[in-house]
Each structure stands twice: as structure tokens, then as C-alpha cells.
């Protein structure tokens, strides 16, 4: 499984994902078009964000199975598009 972490994330969380066999790309500065492009560059299973906005345009053509918001609510994710 492959996870793209595109926001701040605790080191213990990164270590935990790695320990259970995930390939983790920790790129907390990705935003907007750069993030959309990165999401299309590889076959990610999981996307983790915090305050980063995830829009319909960013999700077009992306095969991510799960989007996780490391925080409360889903106000930064276009849930209908996801």
C-alpha cells in the first residue's frame, strides 16, 4: 500500500504506517496544482491531509481509495467529488 501525506503529520504516525508495510511519501508542503499533479504521478492508495484543500479538479483522474483528514471534520475536502 502507498500513502501520500500532503500536510503536517506526526512522526509517530509516519513510523506507524511504515511499520505496517505502507510505502509513505511525506510531502507536507504540497498544495493546489502541485498536489493534484503529484496525486496523478503514482498509484496512491491513501491520501492524508489536514488543512490542505482537496477540490474536484484535483481529484479528476486520481485513483486514491481513501482520503483521510488528520483533524476534525471534512470541510477541506470536496466530499461529493471524492
C-alpha positions in Angstrom: 0.0 0.0 0.0 1.1 3.5 -0.7 0.3 6.6 1.3 0.8 10.3 0.3 1.0 12.5 3.3 0.4 16.0 2.0 0.2 18.0 5.2 1.8 18.2 8.7 1.7 14.7 10.3 3.2 13.3 13.5 6.4 11.3 13.2 4.8 8.5 15.2 2.1 8.3 12.6 4.6 8.1 9.8 6.5 5.4 11.7 3.3 3.5 12.4 2.3 3.4 8.7 5.8 2.3 7.7 5.7 -0.4 10.4 2.5 -2.0 9.0 4.0 -2.1 5.5 3.0 1.2 3.8 5.3 3.0 1.4 5.0 6.6 2.7 5.8 9.8 0.8 5.8 12.6 3.3 5.4 15.9 1.3 3.8 18.4 3.7 4.3 21.4 1.5 2.3 20.2 -1.5 -0.7 22.4 -2.2 -3.0 23.2 -5.1 -1.9 22.2 -8.6 1.3 20.7 -7.3 -0.6 18.3 -5.1 -3.0 17.5 -7.9 -0.1 16.7 -10.2 1.6 14.6 -7.5 -1.6 12.6 -6.9 -1.7 11.6 -10.6 2.0 10.7 -10.8 1.7 7.5 -8.9 -0.9 4.9 -7.8 -1.6 6.1 -4.3 -3.9 4.1 -2.1 -4.3 6.7 0.7 -4.1 10.5 0.8 -3.7 12.2 4.2 -4.3 15.9 4.6 -5.0 18.3 7.5 -5.8 21.8 6.4 -5.0 21.3 2.7 -7.9 21.9 0.4 -8.9 19.0 -1.9 -11.0 20.0 -4.8 -12.9 18.2 -7.5 -10.3 19.4 -10.1 -7.5 17.9 -8.0 -9.4 14.5 -7.8 -10.1 14.2 -11.6 -8.3 11.1 -12.9 -6.9 10.1 -9.4 -7.3 6.5 -8.2 -6.9 7.1 -4.5 -9.0 4.8 -2.5 -9.1 6.6 0.8 -8.7 10.3 1.8 -8.0 10.9 5.5 -8.3 14.2 7.2 -5.9 14.3 10.2 -8.3 16.5 12.2 -11.9 17.1 12.8 -14.5 17.4 10.0 -14.2 17.2 6.3 -14.6 20.9 5.4 -11.3 20.9 3.4 -12.4 18.0 1.2 -14.8 18.1 -1.7 -16.7 15.0 -0.4 -19.1 14.8 -3.3 -16.1 14.6 -5.7 -14.3 12.1 -3.6 
